[in-house]
Amino acid sequence: MKTVATEMFGIETPVFAFSHCRDVVVATSKAGGMGVLGAAWMTPEHLEQELKWIDDHIDGKPYGVDMIFTSTASDVSGGKSPRKILPAEQVDYMNALMTKDGVPPLSDEDVEGWYEDYASNLSFTQEESDALFEVAMRHPIKLVVSALGVAPPAILDRAHAAGIKFGALVGSARQAEKQVEAGVDLIIAQGTEGGGHTGNVASMVLWPEIVDLVAPIPVLAAGGIGNGRQMAAAFALGAEGVWCGTIWLGTVESELNQDMRDVLYAAKSTDAIITYGYTGKPCRAIRSKYTEAWAASDAPKPLKVPLQSILSGEPFRRAERSHRKDWMTYSAGQVVGQVNEPKTVKQVMYDMLTEYAESMDRMTTIIESE
Ligand SMILES: Cc1cc2nc3c(=O)[nH]c(=O)nc-3n(C[C@H](O)[C@H](O)[C@H](O)COP(=O)(O)O)c2cc1C
């Protein structure tokens, strides 16, 4: 295939895989698309380790890194135990519900360990983004994507000076305008169907709106793409490529453990709901007793970024340790209903492209027969 996006990165197929899992990134790039590693939750040391592994396995194929550029989140890296900065009301609410439902509690040591490992990665301050960016710049990346927020001009200038393209995820026309003003090379328009943080405009409406607004800047369509018919729709609406997240979660290469895979494969499109319980921002994730608890009328208010993510760590680990799938959740979009069995990344891409070609044939036949 040949689109502005394939030309931009010298790839064969305009399929972009967002993933927190390095194996998915490598497998996508090797299969002719482009993998983009989600680095937002990593420390600089962890990112360095992951990128080194990618460099050693990707056979020189292009790949990218995705991170957060926002200074709105509060800093939680100041040495104080994150457990102590969380309000008791929210922590006690969730713990009491889980205890009542028979989910065994964690040991104090386990809780503290979890907070220490996890919470120090969640501050999303300018300094943290800068440190991640510096690590990424030491590797042969071809793309940096802002998951959230407008990157400072100095960051964009440095990427551009090194020949690296800059992209940004948007869920509305207003966000797209800000990113274009900042000088990005690529816009990823994510409709509300998508997994993770998401807006409220559906892909069918958002994609052509953003394509028209930002032209000639190329747009990748995201949110609700997991097969070839959905891919054909994205191109029909003006996209230059597709950017998928949920579809890779069920692949052989994905980092999800067996319990979470079972939850994922069983979930229907209607189970991918919006919850504030994950991060404090609207996030599409799989419905579970955890998400239902935050949606209950007597629930306390979810905390702000990044405190809600810190708070969710303990119940998530508690459910994981006791194999309580009814309490497990994971960010996923509505295409989760199409993810029912493990396939390799390569097979997913092959199926997608085959169905895309069939769809195009079908559309041509429709024109001829009229
Ligand atoms: C598990 C998961 C985690 C995500 N985390 C991020 C993230 O850290 N940064 C980001 O830019 N997008 C993130 N997203 C959104 C994806 O980049 C992508 O836009 C979205 O998954 C596309 O919609 P789809 O889920 O229907 O494929 C995440 C998506 C999922 C499913």
The ligand as an SDF file (V2000), in Angstrom:
LIG
                    3D

 31 33  0  0  0  0  0  0  0  0999 V2000
   -4.4830   -0.8600   27.0270 C   0  0  0  0  0  0  0  0  0  0  0  0
   -4.4280    0.4660   26.3280 C   0  0  0  0  0  0  0  0  0  0  0  0
   -3.6010    1.4520   26.8430 C   0  0  0  0  0  0  0  0  0  0  0  0
   -3.4910    2.6860   26.1830 C   0  0  0  0  0  0  0  0  0  0  0  0
   -2.6040    3.6060   26.6490 N   0  0  0  0  0  0  0  0  0  0  0  0
   -2.3040    4.6890   25.8710 C   0  0  0  0  0  0  0  0  0  0  0  0
   -1.1960    5.5260   26.1780 C   0  0  0  0  0  0  0  0  0  0  0  0
   -0.5020    5.3390   27.1840 O   0  0  0  0  0  0  0  0  0  0  0  0
   -0.9070    6.5210   25.3040 N   0  0  0  0  0  0  0  0  0  0  0  0
   -1.6530    6.7310   24.1610 C   0  0  0  0  0  0  0  0  0  0  0  0
   -1.3160    7.6300   23.3760 O   0  0  0  0  0  0  0  0  0  0  0  0
   -2.7250    5.9780   23.8790 N   0  0  0  0  0  0  0  0  0  0  0  0
   -3.0470    4.9520   24.6860 C   0  0  0  0  0  0  0  0  0  0  0  0
   -4.0980    4.1380   24.3340 N   0  0  0  0  0  0  0  0  0  0  0  0
   -4.9120    4.4660   23.1520 C   0  0  0  0  0  0  0  0  0  0  0  0
   -4.2640    3.9260   21.8760 C   0  0  0  0  0  0  0  0  0  0  0  0
   -3.1290    4.6880   21.5330 O   0  0  0  0  0  0  0  0  0  0  0  0
   -5.2090    3.9700   20.6700 C   0  0  0  0  0  0  0  0  0  0  0  0
   -5.4640    5.3050   20.2890 O   0  0  0  0  0  0  0  0  0  0  0  0
   -6.5350    3.2720   20.8710 C   0  0  0  0  0  0  0  0  0  0  0  0
   -6.3360    2.0230   21.4730 O   0  0  0  0  0  0  0  0  0  0  0  0
   -7.2210    3.1080   19.5310 C   0  0  0  0  0  0  0  0  0  0  0  0
   -8.4860    2.5490   19.6410 O   0  0  0  0  0  0  0  0  0  0  0  0
   -8.7570    0.9630   19.7120 P   0  0  0  0  0  0  0  0  0  0  0  0
   -8.5260    0.6420   21.1280 O   0  0  0  0  0  0  0  0  0  0  0  0
  -10.1660    0.8530   19.2910 O   0  0  0  0  0  0  0  0  0  0  0  0
   -7.7920    0.2940   18.7870 O   0  0  0  0  0  0  0  0  0  0  0  0
   -4.2670    2.9380   25.0120 C   0  0  0  0  0  0  0  0  0  0  0  0
   -5.1320    1.9480   24.5340 C   0  0  0  0  0  0  0  0  0  0  0  0
   -5.2360    0.7230   25.1730 C   0  0  0  0  0  0  0  0  0  0  0  0
   -6.1720   -0.3200   24.6240 C   0  0  0  0  0  0  0  0  0  0  0  0
  1  2  1  0
  2  3  1  0
  2 30  2  0
  3  4  2  0
  4  5  1  0
  4 28  1  0
  5  6  2  0
  6  7  1  0
  6 13  1  0
  7  8  2  0
  7  9  1  0
  9 10  1  0
 10 11  2  0
 10 12  1  0
 12 13  2  0
 13 14  1  0
 14 15  1  0
 14 28  1  0
 15 16  1  0
 16 17  1  0
 16 18  1  0
 18 19  1  0
 18 20  1  0
 20 21  1  0
 20 22  1  0
 22 23  1  0
 23 24  1  0
 24 25  2  0
 24 26  1  0
 24 27  1  0
 28 29  2  0
 29 30  1  0
 30 31  1  0
M  END
$$$$
